[in-house]
Amino acid sequence: MAPPSSWPPWLLLLLLLCLAAGGILQSDAQPDSKGFISIDCGYTGTSYVDDSTTLSYSPDAGFNDAGTNHNISGEYNRPLLSRRSQNLRSFPDGTRNCYTLRSLVSGLKYLIRATFFYGNYDGLNQPPVSFDLYIGVNFWASPNMSSWSDPTGGLVTAEAIVVVPDDFVQVCLVNTGAGTPFISGLDLRPLKRTLYPQATAAQGLVMFGRLNAAPTNKTYIARYPDDPHDRIWYPWYDAEKWAEMSTTERVQNIENDLFEAPSAVMQTAITPRNASNNIEFYWDAKPKPNDPLPGYIAIMYFTELQLLNGNDVRQFYVNLNGNPWFPAGVTPQYLSNSATYNSSPSRLNRYNISINATSNSTLPPILNAVEVFSVIPTTNIGTDSQDASASMSIKAKYQVQKNWMGDPCLPKNMAWDRLTCSYAIDNPSRITSMDLSNNSLTGSIPDALSQLPSVTVIDLSGNQLSGSIPPGLLKRIEDGSLDLRRRNQQQGSMNNMTAVKPQDLEAMSTASYGGGDDDSLRIVDNRRFTYKELEMITNGFQRMLGQGGFGRVYDGFLEDGTQVAVKLRSHASSQGVKEFLAENLVSMIGYCKDGEYMALVYEYMAQGTLREHIADVKATNILLNARLEAKIADFGLSRAFNHDTDPIPTNTLVGTPGYVDPEYQATMQPTTKSDVYSFGVVLLELVTGMPAVLSDPEPTSIIHWARQRLARGNIEGVVDACMRGAYDVNCVWKVAEIALECTTQASAQRPTMADVVAQLQECIELEKDRAAGFYTGGSSSSVDDPSWSYGGYASGQFTYVSNSTAFEMERRVPTVVTGPAAR
């Protein structure tokens, strides 16, 4: 990969905006360009590409920080065993251990698959009887390991399709006392929102079986790349009972297809060997721990593979337990997908399926493929996403081991040690107190603690923490809403531990000075400058860098040569101290409160504003330091709040025309989505090189201008001509689409800033590949048009094979196939 200094300006600017918006996660813990996450659990090497699927698999170190790595015993390392089944991670300690999959899209539908291959890794010849799997705080499955030593199988797979409520999801293994949990592989695949409509926010689908009827190659197991969604379709045939049909012509998905079965699967079908017979098969319901008679969803796929003569008719009924499954006869169309399915789950002990020709049909029935899912409730609401994210940041900061895995508050019997939560019926749980005392913690107090608005007590005593208290915590301490305890071990015994109260702030701060109108300037562990020192630093305020409503910013140098910017409040400024401080997110170095003079000294941003790096853009609030790292200045709404819809506690919002959220202008109630709107405008400026408001031939919003051209597919007419084609067209398209999503009229329809950052990351990867010479010219996969995968753990699935584990291996050849059981 080329060094950053050689990257094109387009990539650098996109990267700095993404950094300013929220930061970048570890690359090996990111979805790939298709939105796939593919993890080889227990693997300690570097990422690799699987020869069969061409998919890239990553080690699991970036997703989990517990457990131990193992290799399976040599005698179980069979030729057809997939590479990632040769190792695993086990979890002998703790009740719950979790993998965290990040950079997802809140509210999107995902397919999650976990695989397990015991392989006598521990030399005991005794796999766990079972353990539980959870997706977030909702029960998923209890994998059955009874077939682990089967010479033709042994791989157990669990798959679910769920709607993910946050921008991350956790997959947790729970020890139920029946053996040590372990895992071999974990996959996540995003789905279009329209696919599998039976999967909703309240209900998930758990794979029971997925079958490809009569593939011409009986060892063929269809998956990616033949299935762009990486579903795994296992062969299903019975030469004694069924004749087979096939074509080499491509089978097309219908418009707005709800399931998008791949052409490679739909090109083959079964039909009764005796034309007067029916196609028949069945499966039995499998009880679950909390659901003795689970509901099932079935999808049956049909397409006509023969070009019929004028008098030929193929029409048939699909029946369940002797009753019509579908009220009308099915007439499959030539080389076009169709499917019958139930929208609501059925709850029966046995499901007998019979497909029989109608009275006017001249041809027997056919069946191309089948999927069956059981359903699970996903109505349990996890801890408030802001609280969960903050607590996970704190865990990462301090490397807390304890039982801090999975959701902090739920299930209640697995809540994190020394956390107290509040529980409501219809609202997410909130963290109300956090006890981190006596844990030998070192370093600074993390700002993430400020992102726990419901916490009233934080105990940090008995540790060795240093540095200042974050301003957000200081404010809450001062207003009496937070009791912070921070007596360090070296400061005295625990018997002398005291709580930080408002009256203690003077002692904790380097200085505290009263301001006018009840304002107060309380800055911890920052240098206090006198006005005369500021005069020396700035050489008599000789070089002005900028000016605003607060006053002027001057260039300066400290005694050690460090270049700084000095923001001096004008006597004419109407801003108070709170507004003065709130406007800046660049790094503070010190302050001055010297009589009538008030100033801030902060990091010098050597590269000036974003405006100076792109044509004609009003983006002066984005400053760049010498390393082209972005910081936000004078952007008062860019702060963290409880929810996306929470009102921002400010009386007025001062904004430049073209950047201000129209919903705020109508309601005078700004929210964090107001900043999302403004950020979207900046993205459009970056792409187009145009100002937020165009004046020729008449005043027009850049949003309206860009929407008109993009609606016609005219990306070249939108992109800044100064780029001269030095960009990945898919990247630019995606940035423009993100910008338009951010600037929708209704704030509820705008993405969160976390969503924006995740999508910009994909753009950056596209552009980095192009800059490094890997550009192929192909189109990219958007988050809303992605792919997914297979599952179905071992049990009495469909009685379509004599061995119930015959379709459990990812790439194994079923050795005995007898078809459905006769009735």
Secondary structure, DSSP 8 states (H G I E B T S, - for coil): ---GGGS-HHHHHHHHHHHHHT----GGGS--TTS-EEEETT--S--EE-TTT--EEEESTTT---SEEEE--GGG--TTS-GGGGEEEE--SSSEEEEEE-S--TT-EEEEEEEE--TTTTSSS---S--EEEETTEEEE----TTTT-TT---EEEEEEEE-SSS-EEEEEE--SSS--EESEEEEEEE-TTSSTT--SSEEEEEEEEEEE--SSTT--B-TTTSTT---BEEE--TTTEEEEE-SS--B--TT-SS---HHHHTEEEEESSTTS-EEEEEE---BTTBSS--EEEEEEE-B-S---TT----EEEEETTEESSSS-B---BTB-EEEE-SS-B--SEEEEEEEE-TT-SS---B-EEEEEEEEE-----S-HHHHHHHHHHHHHHT--TT--S-SS-SGGG--TTEEEE--SSS--EEEEEE--SS--EE---GGGGG-TT--EEE-TTSEE-S---HHHHHHHHTTS-EEE---GGG--GGG--EE-GGGHHHHSSEEEE-GGG-EEEESS-EE--HHHHHHHTTTTT-EEEEETTEEEEEEE-TTS-EEEEEEE-TT----HHHHHHTB-S-EEEEEEETTEEEEEEE--TTEEGGGTSTT---TTEEE-TT--EEEBS-TT-S--SSTTS--S-S-----TTTS-HHHHHHS---HHHHHHHHHHHHHHHHH---SEE-SSS-EEHHHHHHHHHHTT-STTTS-GGGTT-S-HHHHHHHHHHHHHHT-SSGGGS--HHHHHHHHHHHHHHHHHHHTT---------TTS--------SSS--SSSSSTTTT-SSS---S----S---
